[in-house]
Amino acid sequence: MTTIIVADDHPLLLNGLVNELTGHGYNIIAKAENGAIALDQIKNLKPDVAILDVEMPLLTGFEVIEKCKDSDLKTKFIILTSHKEKGVIHQANELNIDGYLLKDEPFIEIHNCIQSVLKNTPYFSKTFNTVVENEITTELSKLKLLSPTERTIVRLVALEKSSKDISELLTISPRTVEKHRSNIIKKLKLNQHQDALFLWTKEHRTIIKTL
């Protein structure tokens, strides 16, 4: 029988999911209401599958997965969340997780996901695939057009550095920084609004971290 650990900081959702899984013949060997407990349970009990929420006290679902990947575990990781944002989905994609589902999807999707990952076939919601293919991949392709200096400037803008700060850090003139910023805006196909680049970096922080 497939062994599963479930972690979610909302007791009603946690207990509801556990009841559904148990009713479908799965062996729920532990449940957790925060990431730290989930991490201990996974490392000690070594379940076949761990179903994790993203936002939990003490450790996020992503942090739990990162820490587990340092251990020699064969556990399959499924994220079950309400998050559909590019940044969250990109972070999940970078972790090479086994499954990603949304909480508003029917239970049959969770069952299908579990069965798929047990066969070593990743399983993602349609929303996850759509965001990766139509949004994240598009933004990454634009970033590849940037020169090394332009990528550095994008990272510094994401850290809320001003043009003056950037010019001092890179030992180039403020005018050169502004020229680079203008080129970046064109390559990323942003509007010419003064804060356009800063707003873009704020929205795409997780993608920028991969530069």
C-alpha positions as CSV (number, residue, x, y, z in Angstrom):
1,M,0.0,0.0,0.0
2,T,1.3,3.5,-0.9
3,T,2.5,5.4,2.1
4,I,1.8,9.1,2.2
5,I,2.6,12.1,4.4
6,V,0.4,15.2,4.0
7,A,1.3,18.7,5.2
8,D,-1.0,21.8,5.3
9,D,-1.4,24.5,7.9
10,H,-5.2,24.6,7.5
11,P,-6.6,21.8,9.7
12,L,-9.9,21.5,7.8
13,L,-8.1,21.1,4.5
14,L,-5.6,18.8,6.0
15,N,-8.1,16.5,7.6
16,G,-10.4,16.6,4.6
17,L,-7.5,15.5,2.3
18,V,-6.4,12.8,4.7
19,N,-10.0,11.4,4.8
20,E,-10.3,11.4,1.0
21,L,-6.9,9.7,0.6
22,T,-7.7,7.1,3.2
23,G,-11.0,6.4,1.6
24,H,-9.3,5.7,-1.7
25,G,-7.0,3.1,-0.1
26,Y,-3.9,5.1,0.6
27,N,-1.9,4.6,3.8
28,I,-1.5,8.0,5.5
29,I,1.4,7.4,7.9
30,A,1.6,11.0,9.2
31,K,0.2,14.5,8.8
32,A,1.7,17.9,9.7
33,E,0.5,21.5,10.2
34,N,3.9,23.1,9.6
35,G,7.0,22.6,7.5
36,A,9.4,21.7,10.3
37,I,7.2,18.7,11.5
38,A,6.7,17.6,7.9
39,L,10.5,17.6,7.3
40,D,11.1,15.4,10.4
41,Q,8.3,13.1,9.4
42,I,9.6,12.7,5.9
43,K,13.2,12.0,6.9
44,N,12.2,9.6,9.6
45,L,9.3,7.7,7.9
46,K,10.5,7.9,4.3
47,P,7.1,7.8,2.7
48,D,6.5,6.9,-1.0
49,V,4.8,10.3,-1.5
50,A,4.7,13.7,0.4
51,I,1.9,16.1,-0.5
52,L,2.9,19.6,0.7
53,D,1.3,23.1,0.8
54,V,3.6,25.9,-0.3
55,E,3.0,28.4,2.5
56,M,3.4,26.8,6.0
57,P,4.8,28.0,9.3
58,L,8.5,27.5,10.1
59,L,9.4,26.0,6.7
60,T,7.6,26.4,3.3
61,G,6.9,23.4,1.2
62,F,9.7,24.4,-1.1
63,E,12.2,24.6,1.8
64,V,11.1,21.1,2.9
65,I,11.7,19.7,-0.5
66,E,15.1,21.4,-0.8
67,K,16.2,20.0,2.6
68,C,15.0,16.5,1.7
69,K,16.9,16.5,-1.6
70,D,20.1,16.7,0.4
71,S,19.2,13.3,1.8
72,D,19.1,10.0,-0.1
73,L,15.3,9.8,-0.1
74,K,13.2,8.1,-2.8
75,T,10.0,10.1,-1.7
76,K,8.0,11.7,-4.5
77,F,7.0,15.3,-3.8
78,I,3.7,16.8,-4.8
79,I,2.8,20.5,-4.2
80,L,-0.9,21.1,-3.5
81,T,-1.5,24.9,-3.4
82,S,-3.7,27.8,-4.3
83,H,-0.8,29.6,-6.0
84,K,-0.9,30.2,-9.7
85,E,1.6,33.1,-9.9
86,K,4.6,32.9,-12.3
87,G,7.1,33.3,-9.5
88,V,5.8,30.4,-7.4
89,I,5.4,28.1,-10.4
90,H,8.9,29.0,-11.6
91,Q,10.3,28.2,-8.2
92,A,8.5,24.8,-8.2
93,N,9.8,24.1,-11.7
94,E,13.4,24.9,-10.7
95,L,13.1,22.3,-7.9
96,N,12.2,19.6,-10.4
97,I,9.3,18.5,-8.2
98,D,7.2,15.4,-9.2
99,G,3.8,17.0,-9.2
100,Y,2.0,20.4,-8.8
101,L,-1.8,20.7,-8.3
102,L,-4.2,23.4,-7.4
103,K,-6.5,23.1,-4.4
104,D,-9.6,23.9,-6.4
105,E,-9.1,20.8,-8.6
106,P,-11.2,17.7,-8.1
107,F,-9.8,14.9,-6.0
108,I,-9.5,12.6,-9.0
109,E,-6.6,14.9,-10.1
110,I,-4.7,14.2,-6.8
111,H,-5.3,10.4,-7.3
112,N,-4.1,10.6,-10.9
113,C,-1.0,12.6,-9.9
114,I,-0.1,10.1,-7.2
115,Q,-0.4,7.2,-9.5
116,S,1.6,9.0,-12.2
117,V,4.6,10.0,-10.0
118,L,4.8,6.5,-8.5
119,K,5.5,5.4,-12.1
120,N,8.2,8.1,-12.3
121,T,6.1,10.3,-14.6
122,P,5.7,13.9,-13.4
123,Y,2.2,15.2,-13.3
124,F,1.2,18.9,-13.3
125,S,-2.0,20.9,-13.5
126,K,-3.0,22.4,-16.8
127,T,-2.4,25.9,-15.2
128,F,1.1,24.9,-14.2
129,N,2.0,23.8,-17.8
130,T,0.3,26.9,-19.3
131,V,2.2,29.3,-17.2
132,V,5.5,27.5,-17.8
133,E,5.0,27.3,-21.6
134,N,3.4,30.7,-22.3
135,E,4.8,33.0,-19.6
136,I,8.0,31.7,-17.9
137,T,9.6,30.3,-21.0
138,T,8.8,33.6,-22.8
139,E,10.5,35.7,-20.1
140,L,13.5,33.4,-19.9
141,S,14.0,33.7,-23.7
142,K,14.0,37.5,-23.4
143,L,16.6,37.4,-20.6
144,K,18.9,35.3,-22.8
145,L,19.1,38.3,-25.2
146,L,20.7,40.5,-22.4
147,S,24.5,41.0,-22.3
148,P,26.3,39.9,-19.1
149,T,26.4,43.6,-18.0
150,E,22.7,44.0,-18.6
151,R,21.9,40.9,-16.6
152,T,24.0,42.3,-13.7
153,I,22.1,45.5,-13.9
154,V,18.8,43.6,-13.9
155,R,19.8,41.8,-10.7
156,L,20.8,45.1,-9.1
157,V,17.6,46.8,-10.1
158,A,15.8,43.8,-8.5
159,L,17.7,44.6,-5.3
160,E,16.3,48.1,-5.5
161,K,19.6,49.8,-6.4
162,S,19.3,53.2,-8.1
163,S,21.2,54.1,-11.2
164,K,23.6,56.1,-9.0
165,D,24.2,53.0,-6.9
166,I,24.7,50.8,-9.9
167,S,27.1,53.2,-11.5
168,E,29.3,53.2,-8.3
169,L,29.1,49.4,-8.0
170,L,30.1,48.7,-11.6
171,T,32.4,51.7,-11.9
172,I,30.7,53.1,-14.9
173,S,29.1,56.5,-15.5
174,P,25.4,57.1,-14.7
175,R,24.8,57.9,-18.3
176,T,26.1,54.4,-19.3
177,V,23.8,52.8,-16.7
178,E,20.9,54.7,-18.2
179,K,21.8,53.6,-21.7
180,H,22.0,49.9,-20.5
181,R,18.6,50.4,-18.8
182,S,17.1,51.7,-22.0
183,N,18.5,48.7,-24.0
184,I,17.2,46.3,-21.3
185,I,13.7,47.8,-21.5
186,K,13.7,47.4,-25.3
187,K,14.9,43.8,-25.2
188,L,12.3,42.9,-22.5
189,K,9.7,44.7,-24.6
190,L,8.6,46.9,-21.6
191,N,6.9,50.3,-21.9
192,Q,9.0,53.4,-21.4
193,H,7.5,54.3,-18.0
194,Q,10.2,55.4,-15.6
195,D,9.5,52.5,-13.1
196,A,8.8,49.9,-15.8
197,L,12.1,47.9,-15.3
198,F,11.8,48.0,-11.5
199,L,8.2,46.8,-11.6
200,W,9.2,44.0,-14.0
201,T,12.0,42.9,-11.7
202,K,9.7,42.9,-8.7
203,E,7.3,40.6,-10.5
204,H,10.0,38.3,-11.8
205,R,12.4,38.0,-8.8
206,T,12.5,34.2,-8.8
207,I,13.3,34.1,-12.5
208,I,16.0,36.7,-12.1
209,K,17.7,34.6,-9.4
210,T,18.4,32.0,-12.0
211,L,20.5,34.5,-14.2
